[in-house]
Amino acid sequence: QFQMIRHEELECLESLGQGSFTRVFLGRKKGLRDGEGYVTNVLLKVLDSNHKNCWESFFEAASLMSQISHKHLIHVYGISVHQSNNIMVQEFVKFGALDLYLKRGHSVSVSWKLEVAKQLACALIFLEEKNIVHGNICAKNLLLAREGDQTSGNSPFIKLSDPGISLVMLGQDVLMDRIPWVAPEVLEDPEHLELDVDKWSFGTTLWEIFSGGKVPLQGLDLHQKLQFYKKGHWLPRPDWTELADLICQCMNYQPELRPSCRTIIRQLNGLITSDYEILHAAGTSLN
Ligand SMILES: N#Cc1ccc(Nc2nc(N)cc(-n3ccc(CO)n3)n2)cc1
């Protein structure tokens, strides 16, 4: 279900950071295309040695991503197992993870943020139609392939990364640490994953995108995070009412009441044409 890549074809260059349980490196992949030798930049995602027992789940994620293809989903070339290294080989996405991009203080417009949100919603519609639960939707797993900028006005382009080790494999404390991205019902029964869990995480990711990469519930320990759910709390509402309402609808504690992906897209389109967006767009072009 995926391409096995020989380690001789791979060259590992500098470290680019880390996900949960993995480290990511810039790499090169040698290959042949109609007899021609060529080298491409790749992203090497290496499973931490102390999580070796999760290698099946790690490769299941690789297998999932290599069996489906969509413009807003990361392309996985295959996997490489060499000595004690389990490596997922992905297309290299130029501007990296969105959470870091936003934290670096790039000033992006409201329409830029809405475009990113819409593209994520399109990826979710695609997964929903295939009845696939991603399970790890968050700004850290949104990769920015094109910056898009105010002047030339071309829009950003994002790709949703692989889900990594499945929620089912994670311990309770890892699940608690993923509050407020992980849907509340997952903590009750991690085995029973429904599509609705991705809608909850979409709400949290929307909050991240419009909060400039701020980490929601930063500084809360696991117990306090658990209390946040026990008490049915919500994240601090952004001042844009319609956006805040959409976030709250997605982060509904009753999974069946969360909006369908199509409703989400319709509401995002409504936000794009709303006066708040026009006002803010006017604001940025005035200053
Ligand atoms: N400075 C810088 C810089 C860093 C990374 C990239 N590119 C990239 N391409 C991918 N396919 C995946 C990732 N990831 C990064 C974290 C995770 C965890 O999910 N993935 N980064 C580009 C620039």
The ligand as an ORCA input file, in Angstrom:
! r2SCAN-3c Opt
* xyz 0 1
  N      12.176     26.688      8.545
  C      11.561     25.841      7.984
  C      10.813     24.815      7.299
  C      10.421     23.663      8.002
  C       9.701     22.662      7.335
  C       9.380     22.831      5.971
  N       8.676     21.872      5.221
  C       7.887     20.831      5.673
  N       7.393     19.979      4.731
  C       6.618     18.935      5.162
  N       6.126     18.050      4.235
  C       6.316     18.759      6.514
  C       6.859     19.681      7.411
  N       6.590     19.592      8.801
  C       7.028     20.450      9.773
  C       6.524     19.967     10.980
  C       5.796     18.826     10.666
  C       5.059     17.954     11.656
  O       3.835     17.533     11.119
  N       5.823     18.604      9.347
  N       7.631     20.701      6.998
  C       9.769     23.995      5.306
  C      10.495     24.970      5.960
*
